């Protein structure tokens, strides 16, 4: 990432293209390994430039759960794949309430999980 003094549509477009290409190139496993449900492993599965950009936008560069969650959601929508947060939420809701209806509601609101 480079420091920008002003907003330049060309530079924004360049960053968007780079982030999109890098996210799509990340290896995605279709395995649901529940050992992945740690903050450190979640952060490790997010494209670093995307996470740094969201950190700056959301929390002045501080790594926190909000920035990680937003980064995961953006990455999920770019790559059309699941992530630890939405998968974990789906599993928790299913165990807590025993209903697949909640999963359908999440899916209807663009939280895609193939559970």
Phi, psi and omega in degrees: 000148179238150179284131178246131177280332180222176179267120180240117183304325179295318181288324177296315179298322178295315179298317180299314180298317181295315180296314180301313181297318181292319179296317180293334181277347180296142177289131178242128176261139176271000177284143177256087182268109185288352174286350180281355184276058172233153181300317182296316180290326176297313179299320181295337181268007178255137178301122188303321180293320177297314180297319179296319179296312180294321177304316180294321181289321189266320191222031179051039176090355180277129178284118178216175184297325179297313181295320179294316181297315179296317179299317178297317180297316178298312181298320179299318182286329176293314187265354182053047180228170180273169175219173185298323184293311182289324177295316179298319178297317180297315180296316180299314179296318180295317178291322183289317188247349177061031185229131175279349178299322178297323178294323178295320178297315178300316180297321178296335180257028172073016171266093185275125175215132183268041180273000000 
